[in-house]
């Protein structure tokens, strides 16, 4: 199953928008609700979806969805 | 096998994963096809909700909602994720009432945080109805993740929430400032959400005073109920085991005790520390989430904490239940009294099943002591239903503990309706506990106001199931509860005594009373159970059968006694059995076994007291005992007869020893610590 589609599904559930489309260049600025608290919810949901665990520093400097997907794919091996 | 048949065989989790995968691909046609196949090919209890889940994923909200609603009529404890789907479907359909109906079915035994988030969003899409409660969350951590569970839980109680979430760093400042947003909000409830991070190891009394000072300010300036979290303890204390005596754990315990000693009527304690302990302190907080956003509670733990807050809100808003209606057969005891007879029932140890039923009785008894009314609703002949309460010593509940006793063959909903009329209470005050799913379904269907507790098949889970319903929360303990408090105090006194006094003073302080009887029919089951279960304190390990017990009871040559023990702290029931046979001028002890629950308090010596007495009454001059070693009984009883003044006269090859003790007609054996009642 495609990592991008799974990520998009997680975004749709966390941000309560089942039309939401994400792209590699999508950033927090593109999704109004994406604040620091929602960021934690998003990370928790992504961890649950992919069965991975982020290190605390790994996710602080991410610039966009593409980089987030990169981390997820690395974690999944 | 078709692909859908394979999915059905793989079960609910596989079906759910498949629906999600198709949803991600937006494969609407396939979602609908699988839903149709599920309706055609799966049993309705699985096919209906899963087909609804597939249709929901396909955004067929009308059909999904209709299927879910049909399923919910029969579903006893619907999974939270199905209810969240239903609430979301109703939201899309614009059906506010449907959303509220779905949310009202959320139960504390399924604490899925994602489902709560979805349901809370569905609720928030419509204007509030019903009574509104204005709740200020003043926490020393980020509290936003509590909101979904709070909203869902409140809606299940028929309440709408207005929430005010204070800034975590400004808690004291906001309470101090009369012009702060907190007071402008005019809260009905202020939750002071604190954690161990707020504690210092030194001077706990000053810290307690400071928190209680905040209560006073809030009570002065608002009409709100203040909900104070008890303090938990850190999962990783640098002082190690000394933390309990020198560190934050001590401070937390001391402050919590100060809170408990002096809670004004308008302050309630939220059992935060208890919730953390039950869930597990290490899982309660994820250190990364604390670092990222000062979240002290993980999303998974948040509903657990919220349950504790809701318990207080339930009491505060008068939602607590008043009557616990209990079934009898397989609920309050194991077995069916009409078929098995009183002697065939299982209640209390040593049977595991009996222990479980007795635990439920004990829980109900505790509820009764703090003012909950108990009632019986059983399909039985009235005299059969009453007999166990009158005849079995191990029943915790007695007939006079019940305000209503309905034993008949009428439908239970009719009987409960009649009870409500007699007691002049609404049906929404009633909680129904019955092991039989069909009876539960009928009460659910005919009396939707009654809270029906979904019991698991195994009686060992009954107490937990009843407890999780949190139906009987009260704001305060009434004066009748003094008895329970005294008992707790006595228990700790007993522990103190054992540590600080001589054995003799300890035995005397227990105020033990023994009841010694010949074998009676009401005890046969119990004797057999004790014979089967006693491994350590058992001299000959004779596993008595029911037939042997009956024939021993009828035998003229045998002395057969049961011993019950009670002390000032409680009743242990039937704990020791002795069987001896007259052989000429010797009384030969053939069975002697005892429950380990009454070990080391001279109860075993009663066997000698009683046999010595029986020997003299029969003109016997000698007692003879036999010890047959097993792997389990060596440690406790290899030397028992020696301790009781017997002399070893024979040692056989297999290790069996034979002991004798002369009977002194002028000098009966006594036990100075246990008062003996004999029933012939």
Boltz contact constraints between the chains, C-beta under 6 A:
constraints:
  - contact:
      token1: [A, 5]
      token2: [B, 24]
      max_distance: 6.0
  - contact:
      token1: [A, 9]
      token2: [B, 24]
      max_distance: 6.0
  - contact:
      token1: [A, 16]
      token2: [B, 121]
      max_distance: 6.0
  - contact:
      token1: [A, 36]
      token2: [B, 293]
      max_distance: 6.0
  - contact:
      token1: [A, 37]
      token2: [B, 144]
      max_distance: 6.0
  - contact:
      token1: [A, 37]
      token2: [B, 293]
      max_distance: 6.0
  - contact:
      token1: [A, 40]
      token2: [B, 289]
      max_distance: 6.0
  - contact:
      token1: [A, 40]
      token2: [B, 292]
      max_distance: 6.0
  - contact:
      token1: [A, 40]
      token2: [B, 293]
      max_distance: 6.0
  - contact:
      token1: [A, 44]
      token2: [B, 299]
      max_distance: 6.0
  - contact:
      token1: [A, 56]
      token2: [B, 288]
      max_distance: 6.0
  - contact:
      token1: [A, 56]
      token2: [B, 291]
      max_distance: 6.0
